[in-house]
């Protein structure tokens, strides 16, 4: 029976039983962490051989000595592997150091300081800058735009991508809107996958700002939870055909494929955008870590090697997602007080609880030893206007801990809902 259908006496009894169970949990001394989407140790073990690569005496790649300076665009051998995975031309893809977040930060920094190839002046000289943020979204994206002083404008994110009617309306009428964040495949935290129709509209839409950019963060492009991999649209070609060749700046990395702190990042874009980026990067850096890039090229072998590795990742984490969904269903299913995503890939589950109860749910869980990402983190400035969304990250803990932690989350969500219903 739905919580809203319970009589007052039944609601009181349910709340009392939940409160008693909660007090028992408080005495158990739990210490469980669902805060960030980190790979589990078993996932990191899958790339252990990488630590021995490229190996003594193996330091030449296409005639380049990877131990020396230069090679700002990265090694062609590795670029060709990820060009195939992204469905782009290898000569329009560059390989950099470990974090795609660093590339995204640099892209905005360069635009702020110098403008883009399509800008009339540096963005810092504009009277106002605004940026579209599909929500729920990625908190680290929002941290970058906030740090730059760019006003963030939330737009709703559905299963097929952002609300395109709203996006098209905003960008057409407001020249201060210079760009948009996007996680197009297995979006963080909902797992949404942008449809071809959404991608086409993003490429074709008219914008008041001539230098409008979409930072296309394909962080989870190969992070499937099924035996199949998602279709990857070639946004560079789609944008070029639509007459907006410089619109997309696509990034990804190996951070959750091999080692999170020692991977390789990539940027795919138009030739003009890449020349602009590499021109500024040549001042910032002599070149990326080509030794690490060669190690990754040797380790993967080819694009099929990456896909094979990601199927091994799936075997580790897919049972955790299944266990999380089962635990939430046991706790919350009969009361119709919450919904949660069941993604086909990525690293997160988005739990949506009744209005005004997400913060209380997170607090209750934290007080009994289950750490969650702060409520509101999936929104710009940490402000979820409905106080409804909680991002859950089930990849890092062992399976048994996932089951226990999600049971606690479900209990706390239901307890918070009961107390809200009584007010």
Secondary structure, DSSP 8 states (H G I E B T S, - for coil): --GGGS-HHHHHHHHHHHHHHHHHHHTS---EE-SS----HHHHHTTGGGGG-S-TT--EETTEETTSS--TT--HHHHHHHHHHHTS-GGGEEE-SS-HHHHHHHHHHHHHHH--TT-SS-GGGSS--EEEEEES--HHHHHHHHHTT-EEEEEEEETTEE-HHHHHHHHHH-TTEEEEEE--SS-TTT-----HHHHHHHHH---SSTT-EEEEE-TTTT-BSSSS------HHHHHHHTT-TTSEEEEEESTTTS-TTS--EEEE--HHHHHHHHHHHHHH-S---HHHHHHHHHHH-SHHHHHHHHHHHHHHHHHHHHHHHHHHHHHHGGGT--EE---SBSS-EEEE-STT-HHHHHHHHHHTTEE---TTTTSGGG--TT--EEEE--SSS-HHHHHHHHHHHHHHHHHHHHHHHH-
